[in-house]
Amino acid sequence: MGARTKARKRALDLLFEAEQRRVDPVTLLDERVAVPVTPAPLPEYTAQLVRGVVAHLGQIDDALTTYAKDWPLDRMPAVDRNLLRVSAFELLFNDEVPDKVAIAEGVALATELSTDESPKFVNGLLGGTLLRKQFSMF
């Protein structure tokens, strides 16, 4: 597993945990940087992703809500919702990551961590609708 792949998974873990515990993701991130809970320190890219998702959460959620037809955010599994946020951040706001990579990484996380239907849903939303519509939104 590559360094950025690990960083994405750690960002997803932090966003998911923060949502479940109803705490601010950046506060949780700062706590984990100050007092790590694993032997490996959090990658810098994990911090960039968490901070980026939080900074653009309104726009990201608006995009996901607009193009996830018949699937409001609160109906999505929490894992899917947060991995879509990470991937959408990379698609919409991080020019250093090629779109195909952001989509492939989102689908891979869905395959590893979510339901059997999630990879297809994530791929369709990120690779189809959201990608085609992203520039008309911003």
Salt bridges, closest charged atoms under 4 A:
ASP13 OD2 - LYS9 NZ 3.63
GLU17 OE2 - ARG21 NH1 2.82
GLU17 OE2 - ARG32 NH2 2.67
GLU19 OE2 - ARG81 NH2 2.35
GLU19 OE1 - ARG85 NH1 3.37
ASP30 OD1 - ARG51 NH2 2.65
ASP61 OD1 - ARG85 NE 2.81
GLU90 OE1 - ARG8 NE 2.91
GLU96 OE1 - ARG4 NH2 3.67
GLU105 OE1 - ARG8 NH1 3.74
